[in-house]
Amino acid sequence: MPDARVTVTVHGPDPLSRAGVVRHLQHQPSVELVDRPCPLGDDPRGAVAVMLAERLDDRAGAELRRLVRGGRQRVVLIAGELRETELMAVMEYGVQAVLWQHRTTPKRLLRAVHRAARADRGTPCGVDRRL
């Protein structure tokens, strides 16, 4: 496990889903959950935003673009359902990792968060196998 803690924010429209992700991450010694990302330069590893979206509708797409656009955090998407074209759009937005909601476990989530924290900004670190 990495030595430095990863700063994580959790986003999504469903409060129960957000609470579940927070519950899985809050007791991890390598994760620091925050309400907002650190100001630019305060976190040398960068922050990771975990975004929950059942589908990539207009609202979820706008939120993903907003999270990625600032460049201060890397994004891990937990998706319920994505068509291939939506998956390609998500990767074009700059999302670092995509996990499928029905296959996400605490271990997979933690691994994706750490991989995203280590990844280069322009390079996706992975899509959970489904295609």
Secondary structure, DSSP 4 states (H G I P E B T S, - for coil): --SSPEEEEEE-S-HHHHHHHHHHHTT-TTEEE-SSPPPTTS-TT-EEEEEEESS--HHHHHHHHHHHHTSSEEEEEEES---HHHHHHHHHHT--EEEEGGG--HHHHHHHHHHHHHS-TTS--EE-S--
